[in-house]
Amino acid sequence: MGASTRVVSLKIYLRQIAFATPIPRKGPYDNARIEAFHSILKRKLIYPNRFKSKFELVARISRYIHRYNHERIHTYESSLAM
């Protein structure tokens, strides 16, 4: 299965489990942060890996999001440490 097919399958699956929620649009840049996050998620997790099941995919995404939010150095934290 190619990378674009996997992404489409992921989008369909996430829609089926009601993962995505509508985001109200207020301006042209409101979506920039989530788009950047999706780009990083796909580049670092989705494209380089093959998943044996949807369960494994969801578990790995959950783990990645937890690390992204709680374990990585955030920009504001690194500036406070100086």
Backbone as numpy.savetxt, mean C-alpha at the origin, in Angstrom:
# Nx Ny Nz CAx CAy CAz Cx Cy Cz
1.75 -15.15 -13.94 0.90 -13.98 -13.94 1.79 -12.75 -13.94
1.50 -11.81 -14.82 2.30 -10.60 -14.93 1.98 -9.62 -13.81
2.86 -8.63 -13.66 2.71 -7.65 -12.58 1.41 -6.86 -12.71
1.06 -6.45 -13.93 -0.16 -5.65 -14.09 -1.40 -6.50 -13.80
-1.35 -7.78 -14.14 -2.47 -8.67 -13.84 -2.61 -8.86 -12.34
-1.48 -8.97 -11.64 -1.53 -9.11 -10.18 -2.12 -7.87 -9.54
-1.77 -6.69 -10.04 -2.29 -5.45 -9.47 -3.79 -5.37 -9.69
-4.24 -5.72 -10.89 -5.68 -5.71 -11.17 -6.39 -6.70 -10.26
-5.83 -7.91 -10.10 -6.42 -8.91 -9.22 -6.47 -8.40 -7.78
-5.43 -7.73 -7.35 -5.39 -7.16 -6.00 -6.50 -6.13 -5.84
-6.65 -5.24 -6.81 -7.68 -4.21 -6.72 -9.07 -4.83 -6.65
-9.31 -5.85 -7.46 -10.62 -6.52 -7.45 -10.85 -7.18 -6.10
-9.84 -7.88 -5.60 -9.99 -8.56 -4.31 -10.23 -7.56 -3.18
-9.47 -6.50 -3.14 -9.64 -5.51 -2.08 -11.03 -4.87 -2.15
-11.53 -4.66 -3.35 -12.89 -4.14 -3.51 -13.91 -5.13 -2.96
-13.69 -6.43 -3.22 -14.62 -7.46 -2.76 -14.69 -7.54 -1.24
-13.58 -7.32 -0.57 -13.60 -7.39 0.89 -13.84 -6.02 1.52
-14.26 -5.08 0.70 -14.61 -3.72 1.16 -13.42 -3.04 1.83
-12.23 -3.24 1.28 -11.02 -2.64 1.84 -10.95 -1.15 1.55
-11.33 -0.77 0.34 -11.23 0.63 -0.07 -12.46 1.40 0.39
-12.24 2.61 0.87 -13.35 3.48 1.22 -13.24 4.73 0.38
-14.35 5.32 0.00 -14.27 6.52 -0.82 -13.62 7.68 -0.06
-12.80 8.42 -0.76 -12.12 9.58 -0.17 -12.68 10.83 -0.84
-13.25 11.74 -0.05 -13.79 12.95 -0.68 -12.66 13.79 -1.28
-12.92 14.35 -2.42 -11.92 15.18 -3.10 -12.13 16.64 -2.73
-11.08 17.27 -2.24 -11.16 18.67 -1.87 -10.26 19.53 -2.74
-9.29 18.94 -3.34 -8.35 19.69 -4.17 -7.49 18.74 -4.98
-6.67 19.28 -5.86 -5.89 18.42 -6.75 -4.77 17.65 -6.06
-4.36 18.03 -4.85 -3.23 17.38 -4.20 -3.63 16.53 -3.00
-4.92 16.43 -2.70 -5.38 15.64 -1.56 -4.99 14.18 -1.68
-4.90 13.69 -2.89 -4.65 12.29 -3.14 -3.16 11.96 -3.25
-2.30 12.95 -3.22 -0.87 12.75 -3.50 -0.20 11.80 -2.51
-0.49 11.92 -1.23 0.18 11.07 -0.24 -0.19 9.60 -0.40
-1.47 9.32 -0.59 -1.87 7.92 -0.74 -1.37 7.35 -2.06
-1.33 8.16 -3.10 -0.78 7.70 -4.38 0.71 7.38 -4.22
1.43 8.20 -3.49 2.85 7.93 -3.25 3.02 6.65 -2.45
2.17 6.45 -1.45 2.24 5.22 -0.65 1.94 4.01 -1.52
0.91 4.08 -2.36 0.59 2.95 -3.24 1.75 2.63 -4.17
2.41 3.66 -4.65 3.56 3.45 -5.53 4.68 2.71 -4.80
4.97 3.13 -3.58 6.01 2.46 -2.78 5.61 1.03 -2.47
4.35 0.83 -2.07 3.85 -0.51 -1.75 4.00 -1.45 -2.94
3.62 -1.00 -4.11 3.73 -1.84 -5.30 5.18 -2.11 -5.65
6.02 -1.07 -5.59 7.42 -1.23 -5.98 8.19 -2.14 -5.03
7.91 -2.04 -3.73 8.70 -2.80 -2.76 8.09 -4.14 -2.36
6.77 -4.28 -2.50 6.13 -5.51 -2.03 5.44 -6.30 -3.14
4.61 -5.65 -3.92 3.78 -6.38 -4.88 4.58 -6.88 -6.08
5.28 -5.99 -6.78 5.99 -6.39 -8.01 7.09 -7.42 -7.79
7.93 -7.31 -6.76 9.04 -8.26 -6.66 8.65 -9.64 -6.09
7.41 -9.82 -5.64 7.03 -11.07 -4.98 5.89 -11.77 -5.70
5.85 -13.08 -5.48 4.72 -13.89 -5.92 4.07 -14.44 -4.65
2.77 -14.35 -4.59 2.04 -14.78 -3.41 1.29 -16.07 -3.71
1.32 -16.99 -2.74 0.70 -18.30 -2.93 -0.82 -18.24 -2.80
-1.31 -17.26 -2.05 -2.76 -17.16 -1.84 -3.14 -15.72 -1.54
-4.43 -15.46 -1.61 -4.91 -14.12 -1.24 -4.67 -13.86 0.24
-4.78 -14.92 1.06 -4.52 -14.78 2.49 -3.10 -14.30 2.73
-2.14 -14.90 2.04 -0.74 -14.49 2.19 -0.55 -13.04 1.74
-1.19 -12.67 0.64 -1.10 -11.31 0.13 -1.62 -10.31 1.16
-2.80 -10.56 1.69 -3.39 -9.65 2.68 -2.53 -9.59 3.93
-2.01 -10.73 4.38 -1.15 -10.75 5.57 0.12 -9.94 5.34
0.74 -10.10 4.17 1.98 -9.36 3.88 1.71 -7.86 3.76
0.58 -7.48 3.14 0.23 -6.06 3.04 0.00 -5.49 4.43
-0.71 -6.21 5.28 -0.96 -5.75 6.66 0.34 -5.55 7.41
1.25 -6.52 7.27 2.56 -6.41 7.94 3.34 -5.22 7.41
3.31 -5.02 6.08 4.02 -3.90 5.47 3.47 -2.57 5.97
2.15 -2.45 6.01 1.52 -1.20 6.47 1.88 -0.94 7.93
1.88 -1.98 8.75 2.26 -1.80 10.16 3.69 -1.29 10.26
4.62 -1.93 9.53 6.02 -1.47 9.55 6.13 -0.04 9.03
5.41 0.25 7.96 5.46 1.58 7.36 4.99 2.64 8.36
3.96 2.34 9.12 3.39 3.31 10.06 4.10 3.36 11.40
4.65 2.25 11.87 5.13 2.19 13.24 6.63 1.95 13.41
7.29 1.37 12.44 8.68 0.98 12.65 9.69 1.77 11.84
9.29 2.34 10.72 10.27 3.08 9.92 10.51 4.46 10.54
11.61 5.07 10.21 11.92 6.42 10.67 11.09 7.39 9.84
10.28 8.17 10.51 9.48 9.17 9.82 10.29 10.46 9.69
10.01 11.24 8.68 10.74 12.47 8.42 10.72 13.39 9.63
9.55 13.56 10.25 9.47 14.48 11.38 10.26 13.96 12.58
10.38 12.63 12.72 11.16 12.09 13.82 12.66 12.30 13.59
13.12 12.13 12.36 14.54 12.28 12.10 14.97 13.75 12.26
14.07 14.68 11.97 14.43 16.09 12.16 14.43 16.47 13.63
13.62 15.78 14.44 13.61 16.05 15.88 14.85 15.49 16.56
15.42 14.44 16.01 16.58 13.81 16.62 17.86 14.62 16.46
17.86 15.57 15.57 19.08 16.35 15.32 19.30 17.39 16.39
